């Protein structure tokens, strides 16, 4: 996934009300950017951090910038949780996700479960449909260990139940964790933050739901899926 316009560099002043961030641009201008991230952003919201913003192409939009990247722990981290679905879909269609290769059709945001929409539905005439839920990951509390979630996610737990139901109905279901950073080699669940999610993941895997995790290569021009990470579940 390439950013459609060059990103703008600045310094984080504060993140507040979950979806807002005040940024000082390099020319001294202070702007308020949209922060498309409902999580706690542990370790990723300290004032003074280097950040990169994308400009909006919509002249009617109230907030003219969106917060995309930041510099943390010696590298770039993607904080926009609206991007992983597109990043993953692009990689799947290019055949770069080995467990999800070979499907003829990829559809996004397809209704399923209890008033839900699955992130990706993969279809092929010769095998069962594959329901794929994608979760953004950027939490790293121990060097090399990516964790999810960074806050309690009742919606995430609900999705795990629904994926299990799809397996019970004869389909395939995959939980895809996409790490928007490149400094991790392992992935685990932050059960101290959300023990319910941890229990539901183990229950879902017991029902046949698969779990995979990939990290990303990130620079200021774009984000691409890179390699699978070891699962410590």
Secondary structure, 3 states (H helix, E strand, C coil): CECCCCCEEEEEEEEECCCEEEEEECCCCEEEEECCCCCCCCCCCCCCCEEEEEECCCCCCCCCEEEEEEEECCEEEECCCCCHHHHHHHHHHCCCCHHHCCCCEEEEEEEECCCEEEEEEEEECCEEEEEEEEEEECEEEECCEEEECCCCCHHHHHHHHHHHHHHHCCCEEEEEEEECCCCCCEEEECCCCCHHHHHHHHHHHHCCCEEEEEEEEEECCEEEEEEECEECC
